[in-house]
């Protein structure tokens, strides 16, 4: 019932740039999240009492979303900064960036995952080829009917293709919100929980700028549908990786990938998930 209902909805393709006041709501943190500089800067803060987070005002069904983030500097062990898309419910879809903090001088771990109809367990993890705490860097999610592409500063690092023809669910029916949060996860985040959060370094702060989205806003009242057309503005709806993009993914995965569920034989002794041989 839900599936057919969603297909009957109409979607407005719009482009958003920049202003956190206009596009996001602070959802938790009791004042620890702040929107500054007339909506151009957002900061999340974590201390021993609480972290903080925000969520987009709109839900989207497909989009190309860019967000500049400067991660918690110094000793960030135990902290997790997240940036993700998610629907709600037990059969939710989700597209994740998570940044796992570390001791000073050790690299952050960039954790990615894709959930379809409530099922995740598709983790890939990477080191970054720069210090993500010194400057703002752009983390992007392209989600269209063909594939999901994770990118860092315009370099694709991961692709999850639509393989429904092979019986693998793909997130295409449930609208998602954009979320971000900063929270304490020292029971697992850094070296499996061996390194705990050093609260003498609190508050921990992550900063956000330059939100940009070309996206299909979920609405029951819009008069325009979300479908590809010939305009360059909506070219992302049919965008895919060319040969250069495929080469960049291979470069990142050969040099910076530190975990891939599709090679974890201990976790999948009966054989890897089917998308591993098709993606």
Protein Blocks (a to p, Z undefined) as FASTA:
>chain_A
ZZmmmmmpccdddddehiamlmpccfbhghpacceehhpaccddddfkbgcddddfbdce
hiaddddddddehjfehiacddddddedjkbccdddddddddehiacdddddddeehiah
iaccdddfbdfklpccdddddddfkbccddeehiafbdcddfklnopacdfkbccddddd
dddffklmngnhlaccdfklpccddddehiacddddddfkbcbdcdddfbfklmmmmgcc
dfklmmmmmmmmmmmpcbdfklmmklmmnopcfklmmZZ
